[in-house]
Every structure is written in structure tokens, then in C-alpha cells.
Amino acid sequence: MKLTPDHKNPHSLNPDTDPKDPEKWQALCGRHQVTKKNYWDTTTGKLNTYAIVQFATEPEKREVFHFLLSYFGYTILEDGSITRCET
């Protein structure tokens, strides 16, 4: 088994974490290693949002869908069509 080191605090809180200070790091458990491997794109350093949504339940996918519609200024009409909201 290979343990994966991970920051105790995210880069957004402290981007200059000292790589030589063991107090700033922790080993990920097996479950979190898999989560990080599957949902974190190490080539870009960004979350793999497609994989996260694909793994979500149907109600969670609908919640994300409605959030994104609202975020981008759209709404679903009673007939099921999507329209741009008036501002």
C-alpha cells in the first residue's frame, strides 16, 4: 500500500505550505486516496467536476442542473422548455 501525503490545510488558505514540515501534512486513508485519485485532476490541479456529477445520485444531479440554470440566468417553464430569465 502506498500512502498519499496531503496538506492539512488547502492551498487556498496557505499556498506556501512548507514541504519539509511534517506538521503541515497528513497521510490520506485508503478511501480518501481513491476519492482524490478519481475526483482530482493532477495534471491541471483542479477538481474533476464531471466525475463528481456523474457519481452523484439522480436527485443531486437535478439539484446541480437547477443551480447551474439559475447561475447562468435560465429557468425551466411549466412545459419543460428552458428560457433566459428577464433581468
Phi and psi restraints in degrees (range 20) as a CNS / XPLOR table:
assign (resid 1 and name C) (resid 2 and name N)
       (resid 2 and name CA) (resid 2 and name C) 1.0 -105.8 20.0 2
assign (resid 2 and name N) (resid 2 and name CA)
       (resid 2 and name C) (resid 3 and name N) 1.0 124.5 20.0 2
assign (resid 2 and name C) (resid 3 and name N)
       (resid 3 and name CA) (resid 3 and name C) 1.0 -86.3 20.0 2
assign (resid 3 and name N) (resid 3 and name CA)
       (resid 3 and name C) (resid 4 and name N) 1.0 141.6 20.0 2
assign (resid 3 and name C) (resid 4 and name N)
       (resid 4 and name CA) (resid 4 and name C) 1.0 -103.9 20.0 2
assign (resid 4 and name N) (resid 4 and name CA)
       (resid 4 and name C) (resid 5 and name N) 1.0 121.8 20.0 2
assign (resid 4 and name C) (resid 5 and name N)
       (resid 5 and name CA) (resid 5 and name C) 1.0 -74.4 20.0 2
assign (resid 5 and name N) (resid 5 and name CA)
       (resid 5 and name C) (resid 6 and name N) 1.0 146.6 20.0 2
assign (resid 5 and name C) (resid 6 and name N)
       (resid 6 and name CA) (resid 6 and name C) 1.0 -145.2 20.0 2
assign (resid 6 and name N) (resid 6 and name CA)
       (resid 6 and name C) (resid 7 and name N) 1.0 150.9 20.0 2
assign (resid 6 and name C) (resid 7 and name N)
       (resid 7 and name CA) (resid 7 and name C) 1.0 -66.3 20.0 2
assign (resid 7 and name N) (resid 7 and name CA)
       (resid 7 and name C) (resid 8 and name N) 1.0 143.8 20.0 2
assign (resid 7 and name C) (resid 8 and name N)
       (resid 8 and name CA) (resid 8 and name C) 1.0 -74.4 20.0 2
assign (resid 8 and name N) (resid 8 and name CA)
       (resid 8 and name C) (resid 9 and name N) 1.0 -29.6 20.0 2
assign (resid 8 and name C) (resid 9 and name N)
       (resid 9 and name CA) (resid 9 and name C) 1.0 -120.4 20.0 2
assign (resid 9 and name N) (resid 9 and name CA)
       (resid 9 and name C) (resid 10 and name N) 1.0 142.8 20.0 2
assign (resid 9 and name C) (resid 10 and name N)
       (resid 10 and name CA) (resid 10 and name C) 1.0 -67.1 20.0 2
assign (resid 10 and name N) (resid 10 and name CA)
       (resid 10 and name C) (resid 11 and name N) 1.0 157.3 20.0 2
assign (resid 10 and name C) (resid 11 and name N)
       (resid 11 and name CA) (resid 11 and name C) 1.0 -57.7 20.0 2
assign (resid 11 and name N) (resid 11 and name CA)
       (resid 11 and name C) (resid 12 and name N) 1.0 -29.6 20.0 2
assign (resid 11 and name C) (resid 12 and name N)
       (resid 12 and name CA) (resid 12 and name C) 1.0 -63.4 20.0 2
assign (resid 12 and name N) (resid 12 and name CA)
       (resid 12 and name C) (resid 13 and name N) 1.0 -27.2 20.0 2
assign (resid 12 and name C) (resid 13 and name N)
       (resid 13 and name CA) (resid 13 and name C) 1.0 -87.4 20.0 2
assign (resid 13 and name N) (resid 13 and name CA)
       (resid 13 and name C) (resid 14 and name N) 1.0 -35.9 20.0 2
assign (resid 13 and name C) (resid 14 and name N)
       (resid 14 and name CA) (resid 14 and name C) 1.0 -151.5 20.0 2
assign (resid 14 and name N) (resid 14 and name CA)
       (resid 14 and name C) (resid 15 and name N) 1.0 92.3 20.0 2
assign (resid 14 and name C) (resid 15 and name N)
       (resid 15 and name CA) (resid 15 and name C) 1.0 -71.8 20.0 2
assign (resid 15 and name N) (resid 15 and name CA)
       (resid 15 and name C) (resid 16 and name N) 1.0 -11.2 20.0 2
assign (resid 15 and name C) (resid 16 and name N)
       (resid 16 and name CA) (resid 16 and name C) 1.0 -106.2 20.0 2
assign (resid 16 and name N) (resid 16 and name CA)
       (resid 16 and name C) (resid 17 and name N) 1.0 40.4 20.0 2
assign (resid 16 and name C) (resid 17 and name N)
       (resid 17 and name CA) (resid 17 and name C) 1.0 -59.5 20.0 2
assign (resid 17 and name N) (resid 17 and name CA)
       (resid 17 and name C) (resid 18 and name N) 1.0 130.3 20.0 2
assign (resid 17 and name C) (resid 18 and name N)
       (resid 18 and name CA) (resid 18 and name C) 1.0 -72.1 20.0 2
assign (resid 18 and name N) (resid 18 and name CA)
       (resid 18 and name C) (resid 19 and name N) 1.0 113.4 20.0 2
assign (resid 18 and name C) (resid 19 and name N)
       (resid 19 and name CA) (resid 19 and name C) 1.0 -67.5 20.0 2
assign (resid 19 and name N) (resid 19 and name CA)
       (resid 19 and name C) (resid 20 and name N) 1.0 -14.4 20.0 2
assign (resid 19 and name C) (resid 20 and name N)
       (resid 20 and name CA) (resid 20 and name C) 1.0 -96.9 20.0 2
assign (resid 20 and name N) (resid 20 and name CA)
       (resid 20 and name C) (resid 21 and name N) 1.0 -2.7 20.0 2
assign (resid 20 and name C) (resid 21 and name N)
       (resid 21 and name CA) (resid 21 and name C) 1.0 -97.6 20.0 2
assign (resid 21 and name N) (resid 21 and name CA)
       (resid 21 and name C) (resid 22 and name N) 1.0 104.5 20.0 2
assign (resid 21 and name C) (resid 22 and name N)
       (resid 22 and name CA) (resid 22 and name C) 1.0 -62.7 20.0 2
assign (resid 22 and name N) (resid 22 and name CA)
       (resid 22 and name C) (resid 23 and name N) 1.0 -19.1 20.0 2
assign (resid 22 and name C) (resid 23 and name N)
       (resid 23 and name CA) (resid 23 and name C) 1.0 -71.0 20.0 2
assign (resid 23 and name N) (resid 23 and name CA)
       (resid 23 and name C) (resid 24 and name N) 1.0 -16.5 20.0 2
assign (resid 23 and name C) (resid 24 and name N)
       (resid 24 and name CA) (resid 24 and name C) 1.0 -92.4 20.0 2
assign (resid 24 and name N) (resid 24 and name CA)
       (resid 24 and name C) (resid 25 and name N) 1.0 -2.6 20.0 2
assign (resid 24 and name C) (resid 25 and name N)
       (resid 25 and name CA) (resid 25 and name C) 1.0 -126.2 20.0 2
assign (resid 25 and name N) (resid 25 and name CA)
       (resid 25 and name C) (resid 26 and name N) 1.0 159.1 20.0 2
assign (resid 25 and name C) (resid 26 and name N)
       (resid 26 and name CA) (resid 26 and name C) 1.0 -144.7 20.0 2
assign (resid 26 and name N) (resid 26 and name CA)
       (resid 26 and name C) (resid 27 and name N) 1.0 156.5 20.0 2
assign (resid 26 and name C) (resid 27 and name N)
       (resid 27 and name CA) (resid 27 and name C) 1.0 -89.4 20.0 2
assign (resid 27 and name N) (resid 27 and name CA)
       (resid 27 and name C) (resid 28 and name N) 1.0 136.3 20.0 2
assign (resid 27 and name C) (resid 28 and name N)
       (resid 28 and name CA) (resid 28 and name C) 1.0 -80.8 20.0 2
assign (resid 28 and name N) (resid 28 and name CA)
       (resid 28 and name C) (resid 29 and name N) 1.0 141.1 20.0 2
assign (resid 28 and name C) (resid 29 and name N)
       (resid 29 and name CA) (resid 29 and name C) 1.0 -72.2 20.0 2
assign (resid 29 and name N) (resid 29 and name CA)
       (resid 29 and name C) (resid 30 and name N) 1.0 167.9 20.0 2
assign (resid 29 and name C) (resid 30 and name N)
       (resid 30 and name CA) (resid 30 and name C) 1.0 -54.5 20.0 2
assign (resid 30 and name N) (resid 30 and name CA)
       (resid 30 and name C) (resid 31 and name N) 1.0 -43.3 20.0 2
assign (resid 30 and name C) (resid 31 and name N)
       (resid 31 and name CA) (resid 31 and name C) 1.0 -63.5 20.0 2
assign (resid 31 and name N) (resid 31 and name CA)
       (resid 31 and name C) (resid 32 and name N) 1.0 -43.6 20.0 2
assign (resid 31 and name C) (resid 32 and name N)
       (resid 32 and name CA) (resid 32 and name C) 1.0 -72.2 20.0 2
assign (resid 32 and name N) (resid 32 and name CA)
       (resid 32 and name C) (resid 33 and name N) 1.0 -28.7 20.0 2
assign (resid 32 and name C) (resid 33 and name N)
       (resid 33 and name CA) (resid 33 and name C) 1.0 -62.6 20.0 2
assign (resid 33 and name N) (resid 33 and name CA)
       (resid 33 and name C) (resid 34 and name N) 1.0 -43.9 20.0 2
assign (resid 33 and name C) (resid 34 and name N)
       (resid 34 and name CA) (resid 34 and name C) 1.0 -64.9 20.0 2
assign (resid 34 and name N) (resid 34 and name CA)
       (resid 34 and name C) (resid 35 and name N) 1.0 -43.7 20.0 2
assign (resid 34 and name C) (resid 35 and name N)
       (resid 35 and name CA) (resid 35 and name C) 1.0 -60.3 20.0 2
assign (resid 35 and name N) (resid 35 and name CA)
       (resid 35 and name C) (resid 36 and name N) 1.0 -47.2 20.0 2
assign (resid 35 and name C) (resid 36 and name N)
       (resid 36 and name CA) (resid 36 and name C) 1.0 -63.8 20.0 2
assign (resid 36 and name N) (resid 36 and name CA)
       (resid 36 and name C) (resid 37 and name N) 1.0 -40.0 20.0 2
assign (resid 36 and name C) (resid 37 and name N)
       (resid 37 and name CA) (resid 37 and name C) 1.0 -64.6 20.0 2
assign (resid 37 and name N) (resid 37 and name CA)
       (resid 37 and name C) (resid 38 and name N) 1.0 -43.0 20.0 2
assign (resid 37 and name C) (resid 38 and name N)
       (resid 38 and name CA) (resid 38 and name C) 1.0 -80.8 20.0 2
assign (resid 38 and name N) (resid 38 and name CA)
       (resid 38 and name C) (resid 39 and name N) 1.0 -30.0 20.0 2
assign (resid 38 and name C) (resid 39 and name N)
       (resid 39 and name CA) (resid 39 and name C) 1.0 -111.8 20.0 2
assign (resid 39 and name N) (resid 39 and name CA)
       (resid 39 and name C) (resid 40 and name N) 1.0 -0.6 20.0 2
assign (resid 39 and name C) (resid 40 and name N)
       (resid 40 and name CA) (resid 40 and name C) 1.0 -119.6 20.0 2
assign (resid 40 and name N) (resid 40 and name CA)
       (resid 40 and name C) (resid 41 and name N) 1.0 120.5 20.0 2
assign (resid 40 and name C) (resid 41 and name N)
       (resid 41 and name CA) (resid 41 and name C) 1.0 -85.2 20.0 2
assign (resid 41 and name N) (resid 41 and name CA)
       (resid 41 and name C) (resid 42 and name N) 1.0 103.2 20.0 2
assign (resid 41 and name C) (resid 42 and name N)
       (resid 42 and name CA) (resid 42 and name C) 1.0 -69.7 20.0 2
assign (resid 42 and name N) (resid 42 and name CA)
       (resid 42 and name C) (resid 43 and name N) 1.0 -18.7 20.0 2
assign (resid 42 and name C) (resid 43 and name N)
       (resid 43 and name CA) (resid 43 and name C) 1.0 -75.5 20.0 2
assign (resid 43 and name N) (resid 43 and name CA)
       (resid 43 and name C) (resid 44 and name N) 1.0 -31.3 20.0 2
assign (resid 43 and name C) (resid 44 and name N)
       (resid 44 and name CA) (resid 44 and name C) 1.0 -106.7 20.0 2
assign (resid 44 and name N) (resid 44 and name CA)
       (resid 44 and name C) (resid 45 and name N) 1.0 -18.6 20.0 2
assign (resid 44 and name C) (resid 45 and name N)
       (resid 45 and name CA) (resid 45 and name C) 1.0 77.6 20.0 2
assign (resid 45 and name N) (resid 45 and name CA)
       (resid 45 and name C) (resid 46 and name N) 1.0 15.8 20.0 2
assign (resid 45 and name C) (resid 46 and name N)
       (resid 46 and name CA) (resid 46 and name C) 1.0 -117.0 20.0 2
assign (resid 46 and name N) (resid 46 and name CA)
       (resid 46 and name C) (resid 47 and name N) 1.0 158.6 20.0 2
assign (resid 46 and name C) (resid 47 and name N)
       (resid 47 and name CA) (resid 47 and name C) 1.0 -66.0 20.0 2
assign (resid 47 and name N) (resid 47 and name CA)
       (resid 47 and name C) (resid 48 and name N) 1.0 143.5 20.0 2
assign (resid 47 and name C) (resid 48 and name N)
       (resid 48 and name CA) (resid 48 and name C) 1.0 -87.0 20.0 2
assign (resid 48 and name N) (resid 48 and name CA)
       (resid 48 and name C) (resid 49 and name N) 1.0 84.5 20.0 2
assign (resid 48 and name C) (resid 49 and name N)
       (resid 49 and name CA) (resid 49 and name C) 1.0 -64.6 20.0 2
assign (resid 49 and name N) (resid 49 and name CA)
       (resid 49 and name C) (resid 50 and name N) 1.0 -30.9 20.0 2
assign (resid 49 and name C) (resid 50 and name N)
       (resid 50 and name CA) (resid 50 and name C) 1.0 -61.1 20.0 2
assign (resid 50 and name N) (resid 50 and name CA)
       (resid 50 and name C) (resid 51 and name N) 1.0 -45.7 20.0 2
assign (resid 50 and name C) (resid 51 and name N)
       (resid 51 and name CA) (resid 51 and name C) 1.0 -65.5 20.0 2
assign (resid 51 and name N) (resid 51 and name CA)
       (resid 51 and name C) (resid 52 and name N) 1.0 -37.5 20.0 2
assign (resid 51 and name C) (resid 52 and name N)
       (resid 52 and name CA) (resid 52 and name C) 1.0 -63.8 20.0 2
assign (resid 52 and name N) (resid 52 and name CA)
       (resid 52 and name C) (resid 53 and name N) 1.0 -46.7 20.0 2
assign (resid 52 and name C) (resid 53 and name N)
       (resid 53 and name CA) (resid 53 and name C) 1.0 -68.2 20.0 2
assign (resid 53 and name N) (resid 53 and name CA)
       (resid 53 and name C) (resid 54 and name N) 1.0 -38.7 20.0 2
assign (resid 53 and name C) (resid 54 and name N)
       (resid 54 and name CA) (resid 54 and name C) 1.0 -60.7 20.0 2
assign (resid 54 and name N) (resid 54 and name CA)
       (resid 54 and name C) (resid 55 and name N) 1.0 -36.4 20.0 2
assign (resid 54 and name C) (resid 55 and name N)
       (resid 55 and name CA) (resid 55 and name C) 1.0 -77.2 20.0 2
assign (resid 55 and name N) (resid 55 and name CA)
       (resid 55 and name C) (resid 56 and name N) 1.0 -19.2 20.0 2
assign (resid 55 and name C) (resid 56 and name N)
       (resid 56 and name CA) (resid 56 and name C) 1.0 -67.0 20.0 2
assign (resid 56 and name N) (resid 56 and name CA)
       (resid 56 and name C) (resid 57 and name N) 1.0 157.8 20.0 2
assign (resid 56 and name C) (resid 57 and name N)
       (resid 57 and name CA) (resid 57 and name C) 1.0 -72.3 20.0 2
assign (resid 57 and name N) (resid 57 and name CA)
       (resid 57 and name C) (resid 58 and name N) 1.0 166.3 20.0 2
assign (resid 57 and name C) (resid 58 and name N)
       (resid 58 and name CA) (resid 58 and name C) 1.0 -57.7 20.0 2
assign (resid 58 and name N) (resid 58 and name CA)
       (resid 58 and name C) (resid 59 and name N) 1.0 -46.3 20.0 2
assign (resid 58 and name C) (resid 59 and name N)
       (resid 59 and name CA) (resid 59 and name C) 1.0 -62.1 20.0 2
assign (resid 59 and name N) (resid 59 and name CA)
       (resid 59 and name C) (resid 60 and name N) 1.0 -36.0 20.0 2
assign (resid 59 and name C) (resid 60 and name N)
       (resid 60 and name CA) (resid 60 and name C) 1.0 -68.0 20.0 2
assign (resid 60 and name N) (resid 60 and name CA)
       (resid 60 and name C) (resid 61 and name N) 1.0 -38.5 20.0 2
assign (resid 60 and name C) (resid 61 and name N)
       (resid 61 and name CA) (resid 61 and name C) 1.0 -62.5 20.0 2
assign (resid 61 and name N) (resid 61 and name CA)
       (resid 61 and name C) (resid 62 and name N) 1.0 -41.9 20.0 2
assign (resid 61 and name C) (resid 62 and name N)
       (resid 62 and name CA) (resid 62 and name C) 1.0 -63.5 20.0 2
assign (resid 62 and name N) (resid 62 and name CA)
       (resid 62 and name C) (resid 63 and name N) 1.0 -40.7 20.0 2
assign (resid 62 and name C) (resid 63 and name N)
       (resid 63 and name CA) (resid 63 and name C) 1.0 -60.9 20.0 2
assign (resid 63 and name N) (resid 63 and name CA)
       (resid 63 and name C) (resid 64 and name N) 1.0 -44.3 20.0 2
assign (resid 63 and name C) (resid 64 and name N)
       (resid 64 and name CA) (resid 64 and name C) 1.0 -63.5 20.0 2
assign (resid 64 and name N) (resid 64 and name CA)
       (resid 64 and name C) (resid 65 and name N) 1.0 -43.6 20.0 2
assign (resid 64 and name C) (resid 65 and name N)
       (resid 65 and name CA) (resid 65 and name C) 1.0 -58.6 20.0 2
assign (resid 65 and name N) (resid 65 and name CA)
       (resid 65 and name C) (resid 66 and name N) 1.0 -48.0 20.0 2
assign (resid 65 and name C) (resid 66 and name N)
       (resid 66 and name CA) (resid 66 and name C) 1.0 -66.6 20.0 2
assign (resid 66 and name N) (resid 66 and name CA)
       (resid 66 and name C) (resid 67 and name N) 1.0 -37.3 20.0 2
assign (resid 66 and name C) (resid 67 and name N)
       (resid 67 and name CA) (resid 67 and name C) 1.0 -61.1 20.0 2
assign (resid 67 and name N) (resid 67 and name CA)
       (resid 67 and name C) (resid 68 and name N) 1.0 -46.6 20.0 2
assign (resid 67 and name C) (resid 68 and name N)
       (resid 68 and name CA) (resid 68 and name C) 1.0 -66.1 20.0 2
assign (resid 68 and name N) (resid 68 and name CA)
       (resid 68 and name C) (resid 69 and name N) 1.0 -38.7 20.0 2
assign (resid 68 and name C) (resid 69 and name N)
       (resid 69 and name CA) (resid 69 and name C) 1.0 -57.4 20.0 2
assign (resid 69 and name N) (resid 69 and name CA)
       (resid 69 and name C) (resid 70 and name N) 1.0 -49.4 20.0 2
assign (resid 69 and name C) (resid 70 and name N)
       (resid 70 and name CA) (resid 70 and name C) 1.0 -63.5 20.0 2
assign (resid 70 and name N) (resid 70 and name CA)
       (resid 70 and name C) (resid 71 and name N) 1.0 -43.2 20.0 2
assign (resid 70 and name C) (resid 71 and name N)
       (resid 71 and name CA) (resid 71 and name C) 1.0 -58.4 20.0 2
assign (resid 71 and name N) (resid 71 and name CA)
       (resid 71 and name C) (resid 72 and name N) 1.0 -40.4 20.0 2
assign (resid 71 and name C) (resid 72 and name N)
       (resid 72 and name CA) (resid 72 and name C) 1.0 -93.0 20.0 2
assign (resid 72 and name N) (resid 72 and name CA)
       (resid 72 and name C) (resid 73 and name N) 1.0 6.8 20.0 2
assign (resid 72 and name C) (resid 73 and name N)
       (resid 73 and name CA) (resid 73 and name C) 1.0 84.7 20.0 2
assign (resid 73 and name N) (resid 73 and name CA)
       (resid 73 and name C) (resid 74 and name N) 1.0 31.4 20.0 2
assign (resid 73 and name C) (resid 74 and name N)
       (resid 74 and name CA) (resid 74 and name C) 1.0 -120.4 20.0 2
assign (resid 74 and name N) (resid 74 and name CA)
       (resid 74 and name C) (resid 75 and name N) 1.0 162.3 20.0 2
assign (resid 74 and name C) (resid 75 and name N)
       (resid 75 and name CA) (resid 75 and name C) 1.0 -144.1 20.0 2
assign (resid 75 and name N) (resid 75 and name CA)
       (resid 75 and name C) (resid 76 and name N) 1.0 158.8 20.0 2
assign (resid 75 and name C) (resid 76 and name N)
       (resid 76 and name CA) (resid 76 and name C) 1.0 -98.7 20.0 2
assign (resid 76 and name N) (resid 76 and name CA)
       (resid 76 and name C) (resid 77 and name N) 1.0 127.5 20.0 2
assign (resid 76 and name C) (resid 77 and name N)
       (resid 77 and name CA) (resid 77 and name C) 1.0 -82.1 20.0 2
assign (resid 77 and name N) (resid 77 and name CA)
       (resid 77 and name C) (resid 78 and name N) 1.0 167.9 20.0 2
assign (resid 77 and name C) (resid 78 and name N)
       (resid 78 and name CA) (resid 78 and name C) 1.0 -59.1 20.0 2
assign (resid 78 and name N) (resid 78 and name CA)
       (resid 78 and name C) (resid 79 and name N) 1.0 -30.0 20.0 2
assign (resid 78 and name C) (resid 79 and name N)
       (resid 79 and name CA) (resid 79 and name C) 1.0 -82.2 20.0 2
assign (resid 79 and name N) (resid 79 and name CA)
       (resid 79 and name C) (resid 80 and name N) 1.0 1.7 20.0 2
assign (resid 79 and name C) (resid 80 and name N)
       (resid 80 and name CA) (resid 80 and name C) 1.0 93.1 20.0 2
assign (resid 80 and name N) (resid 80 and name CA)
       (resid 80 and name C) (resid 81 and name N) 1.0 -6.1 20.0 2
assign (resid 80 and name C) (resid 81 and name N)
       (resid 81 and name CA) (resid 81 and name C) 1.0 -79.1 20.0 2
assign (resid 81 and name N) (resid 81 and name CA)
       (resid 81 and name C) (resid 82 and name N) 1.0 157.9 20.0 2
assign (resid 81 and name C) (resid 82 and name N)
       (resid 82 and name CA) (resid 82 and name C) 1.0 -108.8 20.0 2
assign (resid 82 and name N) (resid 82 and name CA)
       (resid 82 and name C) (resid 83 and name N) 1.0 135.3 20.0 2
assign (resid 82 and name C) (resid 83 and name N)
       (resid 83 and name CA) (resid 83 and name C) 1.0 -136.7 20.0 2
assign (resid 83 and name N) (resid 83 and name CA)
       (resid 83 and name C) (resid 84 and name N) 1.0 155.7 20.0 2
assign (resid 83 and name C) (resid 84 and name N)
       (resid 84 and name CA) (resid 84 and name C) 1.0 -74.1 20.0 2
assign (resid 84 and name N) (resid 84 and name CA)
       (resid 84 and name C) (resid 85 and name N) 1.0 134.7 20.0 2
assign (resid 84 and name C) (resid 85 and name N)
       (resid 85 and name CA) (resid 85 and name C) 1.0 -73.3 20.0 2
assign (resid 85 and name N) (resid 85 and name CA)
       (resid 85 and name C) (resid 86 and name N) 1.0 145.2 20.0 2
assign (resid 85 and name C) (resid 86 and name N)
       (resid 86 and name CA) (resid 86 and name C) 1.0 -76.8 20.0 2
assign (resid 86 and name N) (resid 86 and name CA)
       (resid 86 and name C) (resid 87 and name N) 1.0 138.1 20.0 2
